[in-house]
C-alpha cells in the first residue's frame, strides 16, 4: 500500500466520449460533445484550474481541434480506449491494438505526452488485471480504472480505497467511494454526484481532506447537459430507472462543483499527482 501526500488533491476528470455513437442510428440525435466540453473548459478557466481528460480515440479523430485546444490550455490528455469497449469484452491482444490506436489518435490530435488510462465503465477488475502489463508495455504509468466496491456493472470489491502499485509498476488510483447506509458508492462522479445528497458528498470530501487521500472523480460531457434530447442510454441493460438517473439533476453539476471548490481542495491533473507521489517516496 502506498502512502499518499499529506496535502491531497481533487483529481477532477472528464471522460470524453459520445454515448450517442453507441446507438444504432446516432445521426438521428444532435451532436453535443464539443458544446459541453467547452462549457467544462470555460468553468476550469474561470476557477483557474487544470484537470485530466480521458479521451476515446474516436473522439480524437472526430474532433482533433478540440483535443488540441484541451492540451493547449494545459490540461492533461489520457487514454479511454479507442472504441469504449469494456475490458472483459476484449482479449489482451485486442486491448493492446485498441490502446495503440487510442494513443496514436491522441498524439496526432495534439496531446503532448500520454501517461494515463481509464477503462470504460471502470471495467478493470480482478478478472481483467492482465491489462496492467499491457499498459506498462505501451509506456503508460498510471490508471484510474477501478471502482473498489460491488456494483451493478463492474467493481473490484476487495481492492481497497487507496492508490496501489500493480503489475508492471502501474499506479492504480481508484475512484473515491462513500458509505450511504448499506451501499458503497462512487460519490464524486457522474450520476452519483448528481443524485446523492450534497451534504453527504461534502462529508466524503472532508474525509479525504483529513486522511490526505485524493478525491478521485469522473464526469462526462452529458453530465452537464440539461438540454439534451432523451433516448435510452446504451450499456445500461434497457433499465428505465438507470436511464432516468442518467438525465437527473444535470443542471446542478456546476453549482455542486463550485461548492466543493469553496472547501479548499486543491485541484490537479493525475500526472501531476503521480509525480508528487514519486517525489515524496524518493
N, C-alpha and C positions, 0 to 999 in steps of 0.2 A: 504494500500500500504506500502511496506517495504522500508526503506532507505538502499541503497546499500553502500558497503565500499567506502571510498574516493579513495583508490587505487584499481582500478578494476582489473579483471583477464581475461586472454584469456582462456576460457573454451573449449579447443580443445578436440574433442572426435571422436572415431571410432565406428560406428555401425557395429559390427562384425557379419555378416550374409553372406549367399551364395545364391544369387538370382538364381543361376543355379539349386538349389534344388527345386525351384518353377516351373520348366519346366516339361513337360510331360515325357521327356526321358533325365534326367540330365547326365547320364553316357556317352552320346554322346560327351560331352564337357569336356575340360580339367579342372582339379582341380586347382584353383588359389589362394584360400584364404590363406593358410599358407605362400606362397611366398610373397604375397603383405602385409600380416601382418608383416612379418619380415622386409620388406622394411620400413614400418612405425616405427617399433621398432628401426631399425638402425638409422633412422633420429632423433627420440626422444633421443636416446643415444648420437648422435653427438652434439645435441644442449643442452644436459644436462637437459631435462625437463621430467615431468611426466604428464600423461593425464588419461582420463577415457575411458574405452572400454565398450560399451553397447553390451552385448553378448546374442545371442539367445541360448536356451537350446540345440537345435540340434547341434550347433557348439561346445558347451562344451562337448557333448557326442562323437562327431566325432573326435575332436582334444583336448583331455584333457591335453596333454603335452603342447600344445600351450597356453592354458589358464593358466596353471601353470607357464609357462615362463613369460607371461604378468604380473601375480601377483608377481612373484619373483623379477622382475625388478622394483617393486614399483609403478606400475600403478594400478589404481582402476578398479575393475571389477563390473559391474552393469547389471541390467536386461533389456532385449529387447524382452520379451516373449519367450515362448518355440518354437512355430511354425511360428512366424512372421505373425499372423493373426490380422488385424485391429480390434480395439475395437468395432466398430459398427457391426462387424460380430460375436460377442460373447455376451452371457448373463453374468451378474455379477458372477454367479456360475461357468460358463465355464472359465471366465477370472481368477477367483481365483485358479481353478485347474491348469490352464496353468501356472500361475505365481509361484505356489508352485513347479511345475516340473522344471521351469526355475531356481529358487533359489537353489533347490536341486542339479541340474546338475552343477551349477557354484561352489557351495561349494565342491562338490565331486571332481571337476577338479582342485581345488587349490585356489579358491577365499577365502580370509581371512574373509571378512565381506561384506555383500551385503546390501547397503543402498539406492540405486537409481534405477530409472526406466526411460526408454524411450519407448513410444508407437510406434509400427510400423507405418511408413508413417505419423507421427505426428497426429495420429487419435484420440487424446484426444481433444474433442470439447465440446461445451456447452451441446450437446446431450449425451455425454458419461462421464460426470464428476462424475457419480456414481463410476467410477474407483478409485477415490481418497480414498474412505472409504476402498476399498479392499486393496489398497496399505498400508494404515495405519494399517489395521487388520493383515497384514503379517509382520509388523515391519519395513517397508521402511520409509524413512524420506524426500526424495525429488523426484521430477520428472522433466524431461526436455522433455515434450511431446507435447507442444503447439506451433503451428505456428500461431502467432497472426495477421492474415490478411486473406482476401479472397484468395482462392487457388483452382486450378482445381481439387485437390484431397481432402485434409482436411485442414480446417482452422477455427480459433476461432477469428472472426473479431474484436470483442469488448473487447478482453481480456486485452489489454494493453501490453506495451513493457518491463515492469519491473517485477522482481520476485514478487510473491504474495503467501500468505498463503491460502490454500484451505481446504475443509472439511477433518477432521481427522488430521489437523495440517501439512499436506504435503506442502512443499515448491515447488511451480511450477516455474521453470526457463525457460521462453520461449526463442525460438531461436531468434537471432538478426535479425532485419529487416532493410531494407533501401528503400528509395524512389527513383524510377527510372522513371521519368516522372509521368504518372498516376498510375503506378504499385508500389506495396509494396511487396518486395521480400526478402527471406532469403539469404542475400548477402554472408555469410561466411560458406556456406555449399554445399557439393555435386556439382550437375550440375550447380547451380547458381554461385558458386565460380569459376568454370572453364569457364563459358560462359560470365559473366558480365565483363565490362571494369575494369581492375585492378585499375586505378586511382580512380574510383568511389568506389570500395571496400575500398581502403585506406582512403577515405574521411569518410566512415562509421566507420572505426576503430578509427580514430581521434575523431569522435563524442563520441564514447563510452569512450575513454580516458578522454575527457573533462568533461563528465557527471558522471564519476565514476560508470559506469554500466558494467556488464560483457559482454564480446564479446563471444557469445554462438554459437558454430559451430557444424557441424556434417559432417563426411566423412565416406566412405565405402572402403573396400579393393579394389573394382573395380575402384574407382575414380583415382587411380594412375597407372592403368594397360593399357598402350598403346598397349600392345602386345596381349590382349585378343581377341579370335576369336569372330566374330559377330553373334548375334542372336537377335530375338525380345524379348526385356525385358518384363518379366511378370509384370502385375499390372499397365500398362500404356494405357490400352484400345486399344491395337494394333496400337497406333499412330506412324507413321513413323517419324514425326517431333520430338516427345519426344524421340524416340529411337535414332535418330541422335544425340540429345543433350546428351544422356546417354554415348556416346563414345567421345564426343567433348573435345579436349584440355586436355586430361588426362596427357600428358607428361609435362605440365606446372605447375602441382599442387605443387610440392616441391619448385620450383622456386618462386611461389607466396607466399607459406608459409614462406620461408626464408625472403621474403620482409616484411611480417608482423612482424616477429621476430625482424628484424632490427629496427622496430618502437618502441621497448622498452616496449611492452605489456607483463607483467609477466604471464606465463602460470601456471596453476594449475589444480588439479582434482576438480570435482564437490563436492565431500565430503569435501575437504579442504575449498572450498568456503562457503559451508553451515556452517561449524564450525566457520569460520571467521565472518559470519553474526551473529551467535549466540553470540559470544563474544562481538561484537560491540553493540548488542541490550541489553546485560545484564546490 
